[in-house]
Amino acid sequence: MTPNSSVEIRDANLPGDLEFIRTLWTDYLTWGNDSMQQLYGVHPHNPKEAVEQDIKMIDKFLPPHGRLLLAFIDKKVCGIGCLKSINEETGEIKRMYVDPSFRKIGAGRAILHSLLSAAKESGYKKVRLDSPKFMEAAHSLYRSFGFKDISAYPEVEIPEAFRQYLLFMELDLT
């Protein structure tokens, strides 16, 4: 799977890219939260509070065990993807999001390709993720890379009450 060559992926530069990160994470969590409310009648979190909590712990998304990537098209930021460690052998993809105005042109594929390369560089043998069930386009993308559905894994950050609304996936990198 080769990513779209017009999409530039690079590591986030901190603190310079913090506003891009904050905006994309807030947009992603707001969209997800609003959709969960509309579809399932649940309100998993306060997006702004969740983003500020992640900003405080942003180091978990940085090398050597994590990665925080930004995607650009024509020098405009269009997406984000993060990798963090679950344990020595397993990484977790978090907060992967493409701005709706940039979808269907390969940005998500490019981000995922780069995150999986970063996971291999970090020595992970597996990568896991969780994704709300309504994000069917994302699930198709993950499956196209070989991800398989699994049960909720012990390290998942999602509270038990909301797990029924999510899909859990894993990719063997070996």
C-alpha positions as CSV (number, residue, x, y, z in Angstrom):
1,M,0.0,0.0,0.0
2,T,1.7,3.2,-1.1
3,P,0.4,6.5,0.2
4,N,-0.7,9.4,-1.9
5,S,2.4,11.2,-3.0
6,S,0.8,14.6,-2.7
7,V,0.3,14.0,1.1
8,E,3.3,15.1,3.2
9,I,3.7,13.3,6.5
10,R,6.1,14.6,9.2
11,D,6.7,14.4,12.8
12,A,5.1,17.1,14.9
13,N,7.5,19.8,16.1
14,L,6.8,20.8,19.6
15,P,5.9,23.3,20.8
16,G,5.5,24.9,17.3
17,D,2.8,22.5,16.1
18,L,0.8,22.5,19.4
19,E,-2.0,24.5,18.0
20,F,-2.4,22.2,15.0
21,I,-2.5,19.3,17.3
22,R,-4.9,20.9,19.7
23,T,-7.3,21.8,16.9
24,L,-7.2,18.4,15.2
25,W,-7.6,16.5,18.4
26,T,-10.5,18.8,19.5
27,D,-12.2,18.4,16.1
28,Y,-11.8,14.6,16.2
29,L,-13.1,14.2,19.7
30,T,-15.9,16.7,19.2
31,W,-17.0,14.8,16.0
32,G,-16.8,11.5,17.8
33,N,-18.5,12.7,20.9
34,D,-21.4,14.3,19.0
35,S,-21.8,11.2,16.8
36,M,-21.9,8.9,19.9
37,Q,-24.5,11.2,21.4
38,Q,-26.6,11.2,18.3
39,L,-26.3,7.5,17.4
40,Y,-26.2,5.9,20.8
41,G,-27.4,8.5,23.3
42,V,-24.1,8.5,25.2
43,H,-21.7,11.3,25.9
44,P,-18.3,9.7,26.5
45,H,-16.2,12.7,27.5
46,N,-15.7,16.4,27.4
47,P,-13.5,16.9,24.2
48,K,-11.7,20.0,25.4
49,E,-10.9,18.4,28.8
50,A,-9.7,15.2,27.1
51,V,-7.5,17.2,24.7
52,E,-5.9,19.2,27.5
53,Q,-5.2,16.0,29.4
54,D,-3.5,14.5,26.4
55,I,-1.5,17.7,25.9
56,K,-0.2,17.4,29.5
57,M,0.9,13.8,28.7
58,I,2.0,14.4,25.1
59,D,5.4,12.7,25.7
60,K,3.6,9.3,25.5
61,F,3.2,10.0,21.8
62,L,6.9,10.9,21.2
63,P,9.9,8.8,20.3
64,P,11.4,6.4,21.2
65,H,8.2,4.5,22.0
66,G,5.6,6.8,20.4
67,R,5.0,9.0,17.4
68,L,2.9,12.1,16.7
69,L,2.5,12.7,13.0
70,L,0.9,15.5,11.0
71,A,-0.3,15.3,7.4
72,F,-0.2,18.2,5.0
73,I,-1.6,18.7,1.5
74,D,-0.4,21.8,-0.3
75,K,1.2,23.0,2.9
76,K,-2.1,22.9,4.8
77,V,-2.4,20.6,7.8
78,C,-5.1,18.0,7.0
79,G,-4.7,15.2,9.5
80,I,-3.0,13.7,12.5
81,G,-2.1,10.3,13.8
82,C,-0.4,9.1,17.0
83,L,1.3,6.0,18.2
84,K,2.0,5.1,21.8
85,S,3.3,2.1,23.7
86,I,1.1,-0.5,25.4
87,N,4.2,-2.6,26.2
88,E,7.5,-3.6,24.7
89,E,5.9,-5.6,21.9
90,T,2.6,-3.8,21.3
91,G,1.9,-0.2,20.1
92,E,-1.4,1.5,20.0
93,I,-2.7,3.9,17.3
94,K,-4.6,6.8,18.8
95,R,-6.3,10.0,17.6
96,M,-6.0,9.2,13.9
97,Y,-8.1,11.8,12.1
98,V,-8.3,13.6,8.7
99,D,-10.2,16.9,8.4
100,P,-13.4,16.1,6.5
101,S,-12.5,18.6,3.7
102,F,-9.4,16.5,2.9
103,R,-10.9,13.0,3.0
104,K,-10.9,10.5,0.1
105,I,-7.6,11.8,-1.3
106,G,-5.2,9.4,0.6
107,A,-4.3,11.3,3.7
108,G,-5.6,8.7,6.1
109,R,-3.8,6.0,4.1
110,A,-0.6,8.0,4.2
111,I,-0.9,8.6,8.0
112,L,-1.6,4.9,8.7
113,H,1.3,3.8,6.5
114,S,3.7,6.1,8.3
115,L,2.4,5.1,11.8
116,L,2.9,1.4,10.9
117,S,6.4,2.2,9.7
118,A,7.1,4.0,13.0
119,A,5.7,1.0,14.9
120,K,8.1,-1.3,13.2
121,E,11.0,1.1,13.8
122,S,10.1,1.1,17.5
123,G,10.3,-2.7,17.5
124,Y,6.6,-3.4,18.0
125,K,5.4,-6.8,16.9
126,K,1.7,-5.8,17.0
127,V,-0.4,-2.7,16.8
128,R,-3.8,-2.3,18.3
129,L,-6.5,0.4,18.1
130,D,-10.0,1.2,19.1
131,S,-12.5,3.0,16.9
132,P,-16.2,3.9,17.3
133,K,-18.4,1.5,15.4
134,F,-19.8,4.4,13.2
135,M,-16.4,5.1,11.7
136,E,-16.9,2.5,8.9
137,A,-14.6,4.2,6.4
138,A,-11.8,4.0,9.0
139,H,-12.5,0.3,9.6
140,S,-12.3,-0.4,5.8
141,L,-8.9,1.4,5.7
142,Y,-7.6,-0.6,8.7
143,R,-8.8,-3.8,7.2
144,S,-7.1,-3.0,3.9
145,F,-3.8,-2.9,5.8
146,G,-4.6,-6.3,7.4
147,F,-6.0,-5.3,10.8
148,K,-8.4,-7.9,12.3
149,D,-11.2,-7.4,14.8
150,I,-10.4,-8.5,18.3
151,S,-12.0,-8.3,21.7
152,A,-11.4,-5.3,23.9
153,Y,-7.8,-5.5,25.2
154,P,-6.9,-5.1,28.8
155,E,-4.9,-1.9,28.3
156,V,-7.7,0.0,26.4
157,E,-8.4,3.4,27.8
158,I,-12.1,3.4,27.0
159,P,-14.3,3.0,30.1
160,E,-16.2,-0.2,30.3
161,A,-19.6,1.5,29.8
162,F,-18.7,2.7,26.3
163,R,-16.8,-0.3,24.9
164,Q,-20.0,-1.8,23.4
165,Y,-20.0,1.2,20.9
166,L,-16.4,0.5,19.7
167,L,-14.5,-1.9,17.5
168,F,-11.1,-3.1,18.6
169,M,-8.5,-4.2,16.0
170,E,-5.0,-5.6,15.9
171,L,-2.3,-6.0,13.2
172,D,0.5,-8.5,13.4
173,L,3.7,-6.7,12.2
174,T,5.9,-9.8,12.1
